[in-house]
Amino acid sequence: MADQTQIENFTPETFKFRFSPIMLALFALLFVLCGAGIGLTTWQFIGFLGGDLSSPYEWMKFILLYIVSILLAVLLIAMLVRSRYVVTDKELILQFGFIKSKYKLSKIYSVRLFKGSRKLTVYFDDFKTEYTVIVVKEEWYDAFVKALMKRNPRISYDFTTAEEEENWKNDRKKK
């Protein structure tokens, strides 16, 4: 009983999502498109103000273009700022911008580090179909696994070498 009380008093641990260079380039491109959308809409709006202002269609067009551009920028900022993994007393929370997924720590079966591909994978009770790949800095892998295992000591942790991964891939190709 004392162990359960101790487990419930852990403070949440947060691990920031690591974006690949391709994703960061995509975010930069989308920010440029947001800026271009706002700039072009403003340029067209200034031209519109010099003409017939009675068209509700034109007003709606400008309002929608501004809203879409601003919402896309807000979504991108939220994804960059609020993409993280949070390990609480009872849950693993995957937050990607405004999108949240929650997994009960009691449902985590094991964690595996694939050394060849440098991926950390969390497997849930249904080992064959239910898993998620953790995308954080490699130097945080140990801290992440320790945070999970501190809250649920039943989680097993193992790793595979690059050779084991290659053998597994070759076996799958033969089948």
C-alpha positions as MATLAB code, in Angstrom:
seq = 'MADQTQIENFTPETFKFRFSPIMLALFALLFVLCGAGIGLTTWQFIGFLGGDLSSPYEWMKFILLYIVSILLAVLLIAMLVRSRYVVTDKELILQFGFIKSKYKLSKIYSVRLFKGSRKLTVYFDDFKTEYTVIVVKEEWYDAFVKALMKRNPRISYDFTTAEEEENWKNDRKKK';
ca = [
       0.000    0.000    0.000;
       2.859    2.381    0.762;
       4.343    1.702   -2.680;
       1.083    2.731   -4.377;
       1.015    6.027   -2.430;
       4.616    6.685   -3.402;
       3.873    6.056   -7.083;
       0.930    8.456   -7.065;
       3.068   11.333   -5.749;
       5.435   11.603   -8.740;
       5.472   14.927  -10.553;
       4.831   14.701  -14.296;
       7.938   14.451  -16.455;
       7.952   16.112  -19.876;
      10.008   15.150  -22.923;
       9.921   17.452  -25.939;
       9.175   15.931  -29.333;
      12.169   15.910  -31.693;
      11.307   17.056  -35.202;
      13.390   15.826  -38.117;
      15.127   18.383  -40.363;
      12.586   17.586  -43.097;
       9.691   18.382  -40.759;
      11.350   21.636  -39.677;
      11.827   22.571  -43.352;
       8.150   21.774  -43.971;
       7.136   23.976  -41.028;
       9.299   26.797  -42.422;
       7.682   26.399  -45.856;
       4.208   26.461  -44.324;
       5.068   29.605  -42.336;
       6.210   31.248  -45.593;
       2.904   30.219  -47.196;
       0.990   31.705  -44.237;
       2.896   34.965  -44.618;
       2.334   34.962  -48.368;
      -1.370   34.295  -47.852;
      -1.702   37.195  -45.436;
       0.424   39.462  -47.657;
      -1.468   38.683  -50.875;
      -4.816   38.995  -49.146;
      -3.807   42.378  -47.731;
      -2.606   43.552  -51.155;
      -5.891   42.484  -52.777;
      -7.898   43.971  -49.898;
      -6.229   47.360  -50.380;
      -7.219   47.226  -54.066;
     -10.742   46.231  -53.080;
     -11.047   49.240  -50.740;
     -10.514   51.544  -53.756;
     -13.515   50.081  -55.607;
     -17.059   48.844  -54.961;
     -17.372   47.966  -51.252;
     -20.931   46.635  -51.446;
     -20.118   43.032  -52.472;
     -20.726   40.644  -49.559;
     -18.936   37.904  -51.535;
     -15.706   39.936  -51.612;
     -15.940   40.722  -47.884;
     -16.441   37.030  -47.062;
     -13.541   36.065  -49.330;
     -11.128   38.351  -47.480;
     -12.400   37.301  -44.063;
     -12.024   33.602  -44.921;
      -8.545   34.061  -46.405;
      -7.367   35.883  -43.285;
      -8.933   33.285  -40.976;
      -7.401   30.330  -42.847;
      -3.932   31.901  -42.937;
      -4.009   32.848  -39.266;
      -5.413   29.471  -38.149;
      -2.702   27.636  -40.072;
      -0.026   29.806  -38.435;
      -1.526   29.183  -34.974;
      -1.671   25.427  -35.649;
       1.976   25.391  -36.747;
       3.089   27.356  -33.695;
       1.102   25.030  -31.420;
       2.745   22.007  -33.035;
       6.220   23.449  -32.570;
       5.654   24.614  -29.002;
       3.330   21.933  -27.568;
       4.584   18.685  -29.102;
       5.774   16.548  -26.239;
       5.423   13.402  -24.178;
       4.245   13.731  -20.593;
       4.623   10.872  -18.134;
       2.173   11.377  -15.281;
       1.353    9.107  -12.346;
      -1.028    6.962  -14.363;
      -0.730    7.975  -18.030;
       1.612    8.534  -20.916;
       0.311   11.577  -22.780;
       1.379   12.184  -26.361;
       0.644   15.777  -27.268;
       1.117   17.027  -30.828;
      -0.052   20.625  -30.871;
      -3.742   20.568  -29.975;
      -4.031   16.791  -30.457;
      -3.646   14.616  -27.349;
      -3.474   10.865  -26.963;
      -3.504    9.278  -23.528;
      -2.316    5.785  -22.670;
      -2.589    4.178  -19.264;
       0.797    3.222  -17.852;
      -0.765    0.004  -16.568;
      -1.374   -1.007  -20.211;
       2.295   -0.639  -21.211;
       3.811   -4.073  -21.690;
       7.384   -3.234  -22.670;
       9.789   -0.694  -24.111;
      12.326   -1.656  -26.759;
      15.274    0.285  -28.088;
      16.192   -0.589  -31.649;
      19.869    0.341  -31.690;
      20.287   -0.100  -35.440;
      17.516    2.302  -36.415;
      17.875    4.297  -33.148;
      14.149    4.107  -32.340;
      12.488    3.743  -28.974;
       9.189    1.879  -29.098;
       6.545    1.484  -26.392;
       4.390   -1.645  -26.665;
       1.004   -1.972  -25.028;
      -0.918   -5.029  -23.767;
      -1.668   -6.226  -27.277;
       2.047   -6.619  -28.100;
       1.632   -7.413  -31.789;
      -0.600   -4.527  -32.877;
      -0.555   -1.756  -30.311;
       2.603    0.342  -30.052;
       3.973    3.848  -30.479;
       7.407    5.073  -31.487;
       8.845    7.707  -29.160;
      10.551   10.573  -30.984;
      12.771   12.426  -28.522;
      16.493   13.183  -28.418;
      18.503    9.980  -28.160;
      20.221   11.184  -24.999;
      16.770   11.316  -23.345;
      15.922    7.653  -24.034;
      17.212    6.436  -20.662;
      15.435    9.198  -18.735;
      12.191    8.468  -20.606;
      12.366    4.731  -19.881;
      13.250    5.391  -16.228;
      10.252    7.734  -15.915;
       7.947    4.988  -17.214;
       9.470    2.216  -15.125;
       9.471    4.352  -11.964;
       5.693    4.620  -12.265;
       5.098    1.068  -13.484;
       7.852   -1.351  -12.428;
       6.218   -4.197  -14.421;
       7.338   -2.659  -17.726;
      10.123   -4.677  -19.307;
      12.920   -2.930  -21.163;
      15.174   -4.472  -23.779;
      17.093   -3.591  -26.900;
      18.056   -5.120  -30.205;
      21.366   -4.728  -31.960;
      21.728   -3.663  -35.568;
      22.563   -7.267  -36.544;
      19.410   -8.616  -34.871;
      17.300   -6.034  -36.697;
      18.898   -6.956  -40.035;
      18.289  -10.675  -39.423;
      14.665   -9.972  -38.497;
      14.147   -7.916  -41.689;
      15.722  -10.658  -43.818;
      13.515  -13.310  -42.193;
      10.405  -11.239  -42.938;
      11.404  -10.819  -46.586;
      11.776  -14.595  -46.991;
       8.206  -15.199  -45.766;
];
